[in-house]
Amino acid sequence: MDRMLYVAMSGARETFLAQAANNNNLANANTPGFLADLQQFRSMPVFGDGHPTRVFALSERPGIDFKHGSLAHTGRSLDVAINGEGFFTVQAADGSEAYTRRGDLMVDVNGMLTTGNGLPLMGNGGPIAIPPAEKIEVAPDGTISIRPLGQAANELAVIDRIKMVNPDLTLLRKGRDGLLSQENGEALPADAAVQLATGTIESSNVNVVDVMVDMIELSRRYEFQVKMMKAAEEMGRASTSIMKMT
């Protein structure tokens, strides 16, 4: 009974964690450029003194779904999407460089060009600052031009160029903030071959139908494991009663 109870208990715990990861994917179904987390279960032997006669369930994230989301044309000048492989470079909360495919750009109150969730977008020399301008244009190669206040329509000034990278996907890890970085923590060099689709935004790659199906399956799996724990408890009580009778 103790083996049955241990397997059911660890399975219920890991199913709860898997449901949390699945819910995070669902919560970001409408987040531009979001890359879903993959999830899998496996059994692991318990090592200790003697032979490993017990196992426990383990839920793990084997990787990231790097499939691209669909592109939607918005016509907004600051909506940009990576055309093919590659990532934007942003400044994470700790000041380090991180990578994302989120391209719903905006200019904050301090004149910094940021993603929709407020992360500064990196250029050739650091975070990109936009001077007061009547118009902002982003070229397919990431070059940012502005028409300064009071200038003619043909008076454009180049401000900076968005830093875009194209790393080896096997060397990337995803943090709790949803941003990608290299496993060794080093910054990547800019890749001039990465191009943009302007006036376009990339949606999340989360398949809502699949996520909902997984949610139902995980919920039923959790209920089944709880029933197994109750069954183990009842079997234990029955065994105790038989021992008392003898």
C-alpha positions in Angstrom: 0.0 0.0 0.0 2.8 2.4 0.8 4.2 2.1 -2.8 0.7 2.7 -4.2 0.2 5.7 -2.0 3.6 7.2 -2.9 3.1 6.9 -6.6 -0.4 8.4 -6.4 0.7 11.2 -4.1 3.7 12.2 -6.3 1.5 11.9 -9.4 -1.1 14.2 -7.9 1.6 16.8 -7.0 3.3 16.7 -10.4 -0.1 16.9 -12.2 -0.9 20.0 -10.2 2.4 21.6 -11.3 1.7 20.5 -14.9 -1.7 22.2 -14.7 0.0 25.4 -13.6 2.3 25.4 -16.6 -0.6 24.6 -18.9 -2.7 27.4 -17.4 0.3 29.8 -18.0 0.2 28.9 -21.7 -3.5 29.5 -21.8 -3.2 32.9 -20.0 -0.7 34.0 -22.6 -2.8 32.9 -25.6 -3.3 36.5 -26.6 0.2 37.7 -25.7 2.0 38.8 -28.9 5.0 36.6 -29.7 4.6 34.3 -26.8 6.2 30.9 -27.1 4.4 28.0 -25.3 6.1 25.7 -22.8 6.2 22.0 -23.6 5.3 19.5 -20.9 5.8 15.8 -20.3 5.5 13.2 -17.5 7.9 10.3 -16.7 8.5 7.9 -13.9 11.7 8.1 -11.9 13.2 5.4 -9.6 13.8 6.2 -6.0 17.4 5.5 -5.1 18.6 4.8 -1.6 19.7 1.9 0.6 19.0 -1.4 -1.2 17.3 -1.8 -4.5 15.2 1.0 -6.1 11.8 -0.7 -5.6 9.8 2.4 -5.7 9.1 5.1 -8.3 7.7 8.5 -8.3 6.1 10.6 -11.0 7.9 13.6 -12.5 6.5 16.5 -14.5 9.1 18.4 -16.5 9.5 21.0 -19.2 11.6 19.4 -21.9 11.8 22.5 -23.9 10.0 25.4 -25.6 7.7 25.3 -28.6 9.6 27.5 -31.1 6.9 27.3 -33.7 6.0 30.7 -35.0 2.7 32.4 -34.3 0.5 33.7 -37.1 1.1 37.2 -38.5 -1.7 39.8 -38.5 -1.5 43.0 -40.4 -2.3 46.0 -38.3 -1.0 48.9 -40.3 0.4 50.5 -37.1 3.9 51.8 -37.7 5.3 50.5 -34.4 3.9 47.0 -34.9 6.7 44.8 -36.2 7.3 41.1 -36.5 10.3 38.9 -37.2 10.1 37.7 -40.7 11.3 34.1 -40.3 13.9 33.1 -37.7 15.3 35.4 -35.1 14.4 37.4 -32.0 14.3 41.0 -30.8 16.8 42.0 -28.0 15.4 43.6 -24.9 16.7 44.7 -21.6 15.5 42.5 -18.8 14.5 43.7 -15.3 18.0 42.8 -14.0 19.7 44.9 -16.8 20.9 41.9 -18.8 20.0 41.2 -22.5 17.1 38.9 -23.2 15.3 37.8 -26.3 11.7 37.8 -27.4 9.5 37.8 -30.6 7.1 40.3 -29.1 6.9 43.3 -31.5 4.1 45.5 -30.3 6.3 48.5 -29.8 5.6 51.8 -28.1 7.3 54.9 -26.8 7.0 55.4 -23.1 6.8 58.7 -21.2 10.6 58.9 -21.0 11.0 58.5 -24.8 12.3 55.0 -24.6 11.2 52.5 -27.3 9.7 49.5 -25.4 7.8 46.3 -26.1 4.1 46.2 -25.1 5.1 44.9 -21.6 7.4 47.8 -21.0 10.8 46.3 -21.7 13.3 48.6 -23.4 14.2 47.5 -26.9 17.9 47.3 -27.6 19.7 48.9 -30.5 23.3 49.0 -31.6 24.5 51.0 -28.6 22.0 50.0 -25.9 18.3 50.9 -25.2 16.7 52.9 -28.0 15.6 56.5 -27.1 13.3 58.3 -29.5 13.5 62.1 -29.6 10.2 64.1 -30.0 9.0 63.3 -33.5 5.9 63.7 -35.7 6.5 60.3 -37.3 8.4 57.1 -36.6 9.3 54.6 -39.3 10.9 51.1 -38.9 12.5 49.6 -42.0 12.6 45.9 -42.7 16.3 45.7 -41.6 15.3 47.3 -38.3 16.6 50.8 -39.0 14.5 53.4 -37.1 13.9 56.8 -38.7 12.0 59.8 -37.5 10.6 63.0 -38.8 11.6 65.6 -36.2 9.0 68.1 -35.0 8.4 70.9 -37.4 10.4 69.3 -40.3 9.3 68.6 -43.8 7.9 65.2 -44.8 11.2 64.3 -46.6 13.4 65.3 -43.7 14.0 61.9 -42.0 16.7 61.3 -39.5 18.1 57.8 -38.7 18.1 57.2 -34.9 19.2 53.6 -34.4 18.8 50.1 -35.6 17.0 47.4 -33.6 19.3 44.7 -32.4 18.0 41.3 -33.7 19.7 38.0 -33.2 19.4 34.5 -34.6 20.8 32.1 -32.0 21.1 28.3 -31.8 17.7 27.4 -30.3 19.2 24.4 -28.5 21.3 26.8 -26.4 18.3 29.0 -25.2 16.5 28.8 -21.9 13.3 30.4 -20.8 13.0 32.3 -17.6 10.1 32.9 -15.3 9.5 36.3 -16.9 8.9 34.5 -20.3 12.1 35.9 -21.8 14.8 33.8 -23.5 18.5 33.9 -22.8 21.6 31.8 -23.5 22.3 29.1 -21.1 25.8 30.5 -20.5 24.3 34.0 -19.8 26.4 35.7 -22.5 24.9 38.3 -24.9 24.5 37.4 -28.6 25.9 39.4 -31.5 23.5 41.2 -33.8 22.6 39.3 -37.0 22.1 41.6 -40.0 20.3 38.9 -41.9 17.2 38.9 -39.7 14.4 40.9 -41.3 11.2 42.5 -40.1 7.6 42.6 -41.4 6.4 46.1 -40.6 2.9 47.1 -39.8 2.4 43.5 -38.7 2.3 41.7 -35.3 3.0 38.0 -34.5 0.5 36.3 -32.3 1.1 33.7 -29.6 1.8 30.2 -30.9 -0.5 28.7 -28.2 -3.2 26.4 -29.6 -6.1 27.2 -27.4 -8.1 24.0 -28.3 -5.1 21.8 -27.4 -4.5 23.7 -24.2 -8.2 23.3 -23.1 -8.1 19.6 -23.9 -4.9 19.2 -21.8 -6.6 21.1 -19.0 -9.5 18.6 -18.9 -7.1 15.7 -19.1 -4.9 16.9 -16.3 -7.9 17.6 -14.1 -9.3 14.1 -14.6 -5.8 12.7 -14.0 -5.6 14.6 -10.7 -9.0 13.3 -9.6 -8.0 9.7 -10.5 -4.8 10.0 -8.4 -6.7 11.4 -5.4 -9.1 8.4 -5.7 -6.0 6.1 -5.7 -4.8 7.7 -2.5 -8.2 7.2 -0.9 -8.2 3.6 -2.1 -4.8 3.0 -0.5 -6.1 4.5 2.7 -9.1 2.2 2.7 -6.9 -0.8 1.9 -4.7 0.1 4.8 -7.6 0.3 7.2 -8.9 -3.1 6.0 -5.5 -4.7 6.5 -5.4 -3.2 10.1 -8.8 -4.6 10.9 -7.8 -8.1 9.6 -4.6 -8.0 11.7 -6.7 -7.1 14.8 -9.0 -10.0 14.2 -6.2 -12.5 14.0 
